[in-house]
Amino acid sequence: MEEKIQRKLAQVRYLVLDVDGVLTDGKLYFDNHGNELKTFHTLDGHGIKMLQKSGVGVAIITGRRSSVVEKRAHDLGITRLIQGREDKYSAFQELFAEENVDLASVAYVGDDYPDLQLMTRVGCPIAVPNAAPPVLEHALWVTHKQGGEGAAREVCDRIMQAQGTFDAALAPYLAQ
């Protein structure tokens, strides 16, 4: 199975991420004024930047709308973003309408039922360990890290390792 995972990760040209439960811990936080708050892990953000520099595109499709997510995507250089859509497959088709993207070259990370629409179609479906049981069943691979606690970084690192780009991405941080 590990060989199959490595082979699929080596083919990835686009990583598509859910937000709540993947880039965040999945909890919804509101202040006394009704403003939604989200926490993101810095390791995930840096991993996403490194992955993009290695040549893999990153997109976000989320069922909720949040200006915080828009800001986070902008800060990470993610230009492909669709919010407020639970139909993840049609959202994916919209995001990539201008390109002929082979679904076999797409990795998707999800945690809940709406994610299954895309997970069952892409070449590399990935889940976080606290995902709903049907999502876990349809995942090719389940991360060790929980959503919001470095799961996206784990995925980014494994994609780069499978593609042979990880050492080059890490090299600037090891230079003396």
N, C-alpha and C positions, 0 to 999 in steps of 0.2 A: 504494500500500500504506500509506503514512504516513497518508493521509486515513482509511482504514479503521481503522487502529490508534487514531487520535484519536477517531473516532466510537464505537468500542467502549469506550475508556477513559471517555468522557463518560457512558456508561450504567452504569458500575460503582457498585453500592450496597454491595457486600461484597468485601473483599480477603481471600482465604484463602491462608495461607502454609505451606509445608513448613518444617522446621527444618534438619536436617542437609543441607548443601549449598546452602541458601538463606539462612537466618538465620545459619548458621555456615559455615566453610570446608569442611565435609563430613568432616573428619578426626575420628576418635574418640581422645580423650585420656584416659588412666587414670593415676592416681597409684599408688604402691606398695601402697596399701591397697585397690585396686580401685575407687576412687571415680571416676566419670566427670566429666571437666571439659569445659566448652564455652566458647568465646569468642564474644561478640556485638559487633557494631560499634555504637558510640554514634550514628552518623548514622542507622542503620536505626531505632533506638529512637525518636529524636526525630521522624523522618519519620512513623512509625506513630502517634505521639501527635498530630501535626499533622493527619494524615489523618482520624483519629477525630473530632477537633474540627471538621473540615469537614463531618462528617455521614456519612462512609463507615465502615461497620462492619468490624472486622478479626477474623479467627479464625485459629487454628493447628490443623493436623492433622498429626501426625507418627507415623512408624512405631515409634519408640523411646520408652521411658519414661525420664524424667529429672526429678528434683526441681529441677534447675537451670532447665529449661524452664518448669516451673510457676512458679518465682519470677520469671523474666524476663517471662512473660505477665502475672503479677500486677502487677509494677512498671510495665508499659506500659498497664495498664488493660484488657487483653484478657481477657474473661470466657468467650469461646467457645474452648475448648481440648479437644482429644481427643488422647491419647497412646497409643502401643502398638498402633496400627492401621494395617496396610498397605492395607486396603480403604478407600481415601480416599473413594470415592463413598458407601458406606454410612455412614461416619463423618460426612460432610457432611449426609446425610439426618437423622442423629440430632441433630446440632447445630442444625439448622434445622427440626426436626419441628413446633415450635409456630408457625412462620411459613410462609406460602406464598411462598417465595423463587423468583423467576424466574431460572433458571440463566443466562439471557442477561445478567443484571445482576451476575454474579459474575466476578471476576478471580482466577485461581489461579496461584501461582508455584511451579514445581517443577523438579526436576533429574534424577529417576531413574524407572525403570519403574513403581513403584507410583503415581506421580503422574499417569500417563496416564489412569487410571480417571476422574479428575475433570477433567483438562485437556481430554479429548475431549468433555466435556459442557458446560463453561462457555462463556460468551460471549467471555471474554478470557483465553485460555491464554498464560502467559508462562513463559519459561525463562531460566535463567542461562547464560552462555556455555560453561561447563564441564559442561553437562548431557549425559546420554547421547544419542547421535545420534537415536534415535526420539523422544525428548522434544523435541529441537530441531526436528525435522520437524513436530511437532504444535503448536508454539508460533506464535501470531500475531506475537509480538514476543520478541526476545532482548535482555536488558539488556546494557549495556556493562560494568557492574561485575560482578565475580565474587560468588558466594555468600559471605556473611560479610565482604564488603569494600564494602558500601554498595549492593548490588543492591536490597534492599527500599526503601531511601530513594529510589533512582532511580524505582522503580515508584510510590511514594507521591507524589513530586513530579509525575510525569507524569500521574497520575490527577487531582490537584488542578489542574494546568495545563489539562487537557482539559475540566474541569468549571468553570473560571473562578474557582476558590477559592484558587488559589496566592498571588496578590498579597495577599489579605486575611490569609492564614495567615502570610505573611512580614512583614506590616506592623508587628506589635509589636516585631520585632527591628531595624527600621529607624527607629523613633521616636526622636526626640532629646529 
